[in-house]
């Protein structure tokens, strides 16, 4: 399973990313976490989210029958 994040746009304080989950099998979902706080989540293999620059987030990808994986991001 692979998580692809593409920077879609940015402002002086935020960055918007497109997310795409590929590989593995089963239903896909993703979640954006800041510490233990679920910032946003979707049951889909694609999506979009906006984060604050300078803060650290974990982007989790999950596929039923394929497990989970995450990427840590700190947008600048």
C-alpha positions as CSV (number, residue, x, y, z in Angstrom):
1,X,0.0,0.0,0.0
2,X,1.3,3.5,-0.9
3,X,0.2,6.9,0.3
4,X,0.7,9.7,-2.2
5,X,0.4,13.3,-1.1
6,X,0.4,16.1,-3.7
7,X,0.5,19.7,-2.6
8,X,-2.5,21.3,-4.2
9,X,-2.3,24.9,-2.9
10,X,-1.0,27.0,0.0
11,X,-1.5,30.3,1.8
12,X,0.7,32.1,4.2
13,X,-0.7,29.9,7.1
14,X,-2.0,26.7,5.5
15,X,-1.3,24.0,2.9
16,X,-3.9,21.9,1.0
17,X,-3.0,18.4,-0.1
18,X,-4.6,15.8,-2.3
19,X,-4.2,12.2,-1.0
20,X,-4.3,9.0,-3.0
21,X,-4.0,5.4,-1.6
22,X,-2.9,2.7,-4.0
23,X,-2.0,-0.9,-3.8
24,X,-3.2,-3.6,-1.4
25,X,-6.7,-5.0,-1.4
26,X,-10.0,-4.2,0.3
27,X,-11.9,-1.0,1.1
28,X,-9.6,2.0,1.6
29,X,-9.8,4.8,4.1
30,X,-7.6,7.6,5.5
31,X,-7.3,9.7,8.6
32,X,-5.4,12.9,9.4
33,X,-4.2,13.0,13.0
34,X,-2.6,15.7,15.1
35,X,-1.4,13.9,18.2
36,X,-4.4,11.9,19.3
37,X,-6.9,14.2,17.7
38,X,-8.7,13.0,14.5
39,X,-8.6,16.1,12.3
40,X,-10.4,14.6,9.3
41,X,-11.1,11.1,7.9
42,X,-12.8,9.5,4.9
43,X,-13.7,6.1,3.7
44,X,-12.2,6.5,0.2
45,X,-9.0,6.0,-1.6
46,X,-8.7,9.7,-2.6
47,X,-9.4,13.0,-0.9
48,X,-8.2,16.5,0.1
49,X,-7.3,18.1,3.4
50,X,-5.9,21.4,4.6
51,X,-3.4,21.7,7.4
52,X,-1.7,24.5,9.3
53,X,2.0,25.2,8.4
54,X,4.6,24.4,11.0
55,X,2.4,21.8,12.8
56,X,3.1,18.0,12.6
57,X,0.5,15.6,11.4
58,X,0.3,11.9,10.7
59,X,-1.6,10.8,7.6
60,X,-2.9,7.2,8.1
61,X,-4.0,5.0,5.2
62,X,-6.0,1.8,6.0
63,X,-7.1,-1.0,3.7
64,X,-9.3,-3.8,4.9
65,X,-7.3,-7.0,4.5
66,X,-4.1,-5.0,3.8
67,X,-3.3,-3.3,7.1
68,X,-2.3,0.3,7.7
69,X,0.5,2.7,7.1
70,X,1.2,6.4,7.8
71,X,3.4,9.3,6.8
72,X,4.4,12.1,9.1
73,X,4.2,15.6,7.6
74,X,5.2,19.1,8.8
75,X,4.1,21.6,6.1
76,X,6.3,24.6,5.5
